[in-house]
C-alpha cells in the first residue's frame, strides 16, 4: 500500500497526507483514501491501524473487520500488520455506472473490546481502460443526388465509459471528395459529429459511398473506435434517354414478309427505376405513309414490316423516332432512321430449246452439235446475269456461241452398249441473292452401230463324248453374246472346215446356225477315233458383219465294248487246247501261258486271269496278271493222267467282259523238256511243234483280219475325200507291218502307251516266250526265222511299229 500511495501522491507529500488524515479523523471521524481502479489484488492502500491509532498487536484479539459492500468485498485489513489492501480488482465503471466525475467506496471498520466503528471512504480514480465504441457498427444514409452542397446529416456519436480526459474528445472521417464532418459538443460535454456534403453527388457516377468514422478519446495512450457509414445516393430524373447513334441506315428487301424485323432501336437512360423506363414513338415529322408501312413497338424499339413493300412504289423511307423516360419530369432523346428498299430477285430465268437432234448414232464424232439453247432473265444487275449448266457425268459439254446462246456438243465417245439414252437436264441459275433457277430435261437416244464382235464365254471348249453315241445326239450348246441391237446382234454359227484324214468336220458334226447347238452326225468308236480339234465361228448380221471363233476339242471316251480275245494258246473256235507235259515235271515249272488281248482303253483293257474249273486245285497255280500256269508240286502216281483246266480272262471294264479257254493236259512218261528248260536254251527248239504251230496259225489269222479291216477303212475314207487334194495319212490309222518275218529285228515304241509283244518260236522242241516291253525300250530279237509273229496290242491307234531294213 505504501508503494501505491507513494506512486500516487509522491514521496514529498506522504507526510502531509498522514497529518491531514489524523486531523480529519479527529474532526470528522472519517478516514479518506484515494486509489486508481484496476489495481492488482494484494496491493496495500494504507496502514489503517496506524491511521486509527490502534495497537497492531491487539487487532487480532479485538476482531477487527471490514464490512462487505454490495455482496462484494473489495478491501480487507491485515490483522498482523494493520494494513488495508486490495482484496478484489475494482472496476470504476462498474461501481459508478452513471459516469460521475467522482466515485467513492465507503466502508465501515468495526473493532471489539470495546466496540468501536470507523468510517472509511476510498475514492476510486479513473484510468483510460475503455476505448470509444458506437452503438451501431454500420450507419446507413439515403441522400438524394440533388442535395445541395453544405447540407448536414446527423451521425450516431461514440460512447466511452471513461470520464474526464479519458472520454471521447475527437472524430475523424475517411478521406473522400464528397463528405466531411463537423464536431459538436453537448451541454454535458459529450462530443458528436455531423456529416457535411461538400461536393454535389451524381448517382450515375457513383451510387454508393462507403465511409469510415473514427472516435478518439483523450487518454494516454489514446484509444479509438470505428463505425461504417454507407451512403446510398438516391436517383433523380436528371438524364435523358440517348440512342446508340444519331442516325441509322438500314436496307430492307422488297416483298419482305409482314412482321419481319427491320431494325431494333436501343436507347439507354442512366437513371434508375421509373426514371430509366423508356417509351418509343414516332415524331410528328414522320409521314403517315411511313407509319403505315412500318410498325414501331413502343416498349422495345423494334421496327417491323407492317404492309407489303414494293421496290417500284418507294425506294426510300425516312422517319424520326423519340425515346422518352417515365420520370416525373419526363426527358426524351431522338434519332433519325433511313430505310433503303433493295430490289428482290423475283423473276426466274428462262430456258428455250431452239433445236434438238434425237436420236443420233453412237458413232457421232466429238464436237458434233446436238442442240442449241438460249437463256434469259427479266431482272437487272446481278439478278439478270444467268449461268447455264448440265450434269458433269455426261459425255457432253456446253459451248457458248453468242450472248445467252449455247451449243450442246459431244465431248467424249458415245457407247450405246454402256448407256442407250441420256436424260440431259439444262439448269439455268441467275446470280441474285438468293439465286433463282429453272431447268428443262431432254432425252437423247443413241442408235446402234455394229461395233461389237460376238463374244463366247470361253475361248476353248473341251467336250467329252462317249463312244457308241447315237447319231444326231446333242453334244453341247456353244452360245456367243453380242451387245449390239437388232440385226447387229443376230448371230449365225458355222463350223470352220478342216479335213482330218480326208474327212471334213461337217461330215462328223453339225451346228445349229441359230442357237449354236452342236450335234454328232455319226457314231464314234474310241478304238478308231479318239479326239477331234476344230473351230466354230459366230458371225453377226451387221454391215459389215463381225465375227469371232472358238476352239472345240472333242474327246471320245472309251466304253468297255470289246471282250478280251485269247490269242495263246491258240485253238479253233470252240475247241479245246490239248497239251502234253512230262509226268516228271518239277514243282514251279511252266506248264502253259494264257494270253488275252483287249482293244479297249488301258483302263478297260487290263486283264486278269482266274481258274474257272480245275481238276486238282492243289496241282496247278495261275498268275492272275500274266496268265502263267505253273505246277504247285510234282505229279504223283495217284494223280490222273488227264487234267482239265478252264481259264477265264476278264477285263477291268464296267460291266466286265471275259473270254475262256479250256486246256486239256495229258501227262506222258517220255522225257519232254519243261518250259523253263526252253527259256534257258532259246536256240534248241523245234519250230514245227504242235504248240508253236497253233500259235502261229492264231496270230496269223488275227493279224490278217486286223490288216484287212484297216485297209478297207483307209480305202473308204480316201474315196470320200476331195480328188484335188492329196490324202494325208489318217490320224486313226495304224501303219504296221504285222506277221513280218525278219531277222535281228528291233522294236521301237514312239507312243505314250505300253506294247505287249508276244514272240513265240519253236526250235528243237523248245518254246521261247518274251514279256511286255515298256515305253521307249529297245527289244532285240535275235535269229528269228521267217514266220515269227510281231503282234502290236497297244490301245493307241496312232502307234507305229518300225522295223529295220
LINMOQUI-V190300 format. One record per run of one state. SS is the DSSP state (h for helix, s for strand, l for the rest). FROM is the first residue (numbers start at 1). LEN is the number of residues. If there is no record, write none. Layout:
ss->(SS SS)
from->(FROM FROM)
len->(LEN LEN)
This chain:
ss->(l h l h l s l s h l h l s l s l s l s l s l h l s l s l s l s l s l s l h l s l s l s l s l s l s l s l s l s l h l s l h s l s l s l s l s l s l s l h l s l s l s l s l s l s l s l s l s l h l s l s l s h s l s l s l s l s l s l s l s l h l s l s l s l s l s l h l s l h l s l s l s l s l s l s l s l)
from->(1 2 10 14 28 30 37 44 48 53 56 59 65 67 69 70 72 73 75 78 83 87 92 96 104 112 116 126 133 135 138 145 152 155 158 160 164 167 168 174 179 186 191 198 208 218 224 235 242 244 247 254 261 265 267 269 273 277 278 283 288 294 297 302 306 316 326 332 343 350 357 360 362 369 377 381 385 386 390 396 403 405 411 421 431 437 448 455 457 460 467 474 478 480 482 486 489 491 497 499 501 503 505 509 512 517 521 531 541 547 558 565 569 577 583 590 594 595 598 602 606 608 615 620 623 628 632 642 651 658 669 675 681 686 687 690 721 745 749 755 756 760 764 766 770 773 774 779 782 802 803)
len->(1 8 4 14 2 7 7 4 5 3 3 6 2 2 1 2 1 2 3 5 4 5 4 8 8 4 10 7 2 3 7 7 3 3 2 4 3 1 6 5 7 5 7 10 10 6 11 7 2 3 7 7 4 2 2 4 4 1 5 5 6 3 5 4 10 10 6 11 7 7 3 2 7 8 4 4 1 4 6 7 2 6 10 10 6 11 7 2 3 7 7 4 2 2 4 3 2 6 2 2 2 2 4 3 5 4 10 10 6 11 7 4 8 6 7 4 1 3 4 4 2 7 5 3 5 4 10 9 7 11 6 6 5 1 3 31 24 4 6 1 4 4 2 4 3 1 5 3 20 1 3)
